[in-house]
Amino acid sequence: MTENMLEGLSVTNGSSEAVNLYFLLFIIALIPSFLVLTTSFTRILIVLSFTRNALGTQQSPPNQILIGLALFLSVFIMRPIYNQVNEEALQPMLAGEISREEALSTAEEPIKGFMLEQTRTSDLELFVQLSGDSFPEEPEDLSLFTVIPAFAISELRTAFTIGFLIFIPFLVIDIVVASILMSMGMFMLSPVMISLPFKLLLFVMVDGWYLVVESLVGSFY
């Protein structure tokens, strides 16, 4: 009988370890999506891509540079929030002071607060309506499954708005160069080839990367 009890305990412990391992693998698999959809990464990367397209430099800077810059800017912006998550949820859980469920609930609050600050009310109402629920008295009472997609489409709208504003001065240069070439009868000469040096000169003279990064980081505060 004792042997049977020991075997049962070993099976239970083995099952518990397997569940913990599956849970850890599940969390690791969700990290990329979590990084993209709950942080400032989406807005930053899209705006940087718009900037490159407006300049017309094709693959310069390369995708690796833009993704790396967007990643570290996201870490810079999200650092206070993740410090709060670490102090209030992760460290107490590792110390055994709170359970895993309590840690997840505590970590959810600052992340959800950041997303709600950047999310339009109309986007929240859209997903509440699609879910068939009623809008709560406080947006903080919404679940992450509602806040995350609302935050994502709000970020896309904001990123495209900033990208449009970045495109305007470079579009003006392209129009002016194309008009001059047409008036001179140079139809075979590509306007892009002529306008690119002027766009690069303008971007360097106004310290374009400084202005773009300053505007991006400032848009979250």
C-alpha positions, -999 to +999 in steps of 0.1 A: +000+000+000+029+024+009+045+016-024+013+024-043+010+057-024+046+066-033+040+057-070+009+079-069+028+108-055+056+104-081+030+104-109+013+135-094+047+153-092+056+143-127+022+155-140+027+188-122+061+193-137+048+185-171+020+211-167+045+237-156+067+229-186+038+232-210+028+265-194+063+278-197+065+268-234+031+284-240+043+317-224+075+317-245+055+311-277+033+341-269+062+365-262+066+378-298+029+385-302+028+400-268+057+423-276+041+434-309+006+439-297+009+453-262+039+477-265+049+507-285+067+484-310+040+485-337+037+523-339+075+528-339+082+502-366+055+514-390+066+550-387+102+541-393+091+521-424+071+551-436+101+573-432+123+550-453+096+548-480+092+586-480+129+590-485+128+565-514+161+548-503+147+513-510+164+490-484+185+516-466+184+515-437+178+477-438+150+459-421+173+446-394+183+481-384+147+494-383+135+464-363+164+467-338+159+504-333+121+498-328+128+471-303+152+492-282+130+522-283+101+500-272+122+488-243+131+524-234+094+534-234+081+504-216+109+502-190+089+520-162+060+497-168+080+465-168+099+476-137+066+479-120+056+445-132+088+431-119+086+447-085+049+440-079+043+407-096+074+388-108+096+391-077+069+383-052+059+352-072+094+340-074+097+345-036+066+325-031+047+354-016+019+353-041+005+326-064+009+325-102-027+336-107-022+366-084+010+375-102-007+375-136-035+396-123-011+421-108+011+423-139-020+429-161-029+462-144+001+484-155+002+469-190-035+474-194-032+510-181-006+518-207-027+504-235-058+522-224-040+555-224-031+550-261-065+535-272-094+554-285-128+550-268-144+542-301-121+513-307-128+499-272-166+503-278-162+484-311-147+453-296-171+454-266-200+455-291-185+427-311-181+406-280-218+411-271-209+425-236-219+459-221-194+486-217-183+487-180-183+518-159-145+519-159-123+509-189-099+492-165-126+465-159-123+454-195-104+421-202-071+420-221-089+401-249-109+432-255-082+458-248-054+443-269-071+443-304-085+478-297-051+490-288-036+474-319-060+492-343-055+525-325-018+521-329-022+514-366-043+545-370-018+567-351+012+552-370-005+559-404-013+594-393+023+601-384+035+584-415+012+607-437+026+638-420+062+626-427+054+619-464+041+654-472+074+673-474+091+646-495+060+644-517+063+681-524+099+676-534+090+648-558+062+670-574+085+700-578+113+679-594+089+661-617+074+694-628+108+709-636+118+679-656+086+679-676+090+716-683+125+710-696+113+681-717+134+655-699+107+628-700+132+599-701+150+610-669+135+594-637+123+621-613+131+598-583+168+598-593+170+636-592+148+641-561+165+615-539+197+636-532+175+666-524+154+646-500+184+632-483+199+666-480+167+680-465+165+650-441+201+654-429+199+692-426+169+691-403+184+661-384+155+639-395+162+608-374+164+629-342+130+646-350+113+613-359+126+595-327+118+625-305+082+627-319+077+589-316+089+587-280+070+619-271+037+606-285+035+580-257+038+606-229 
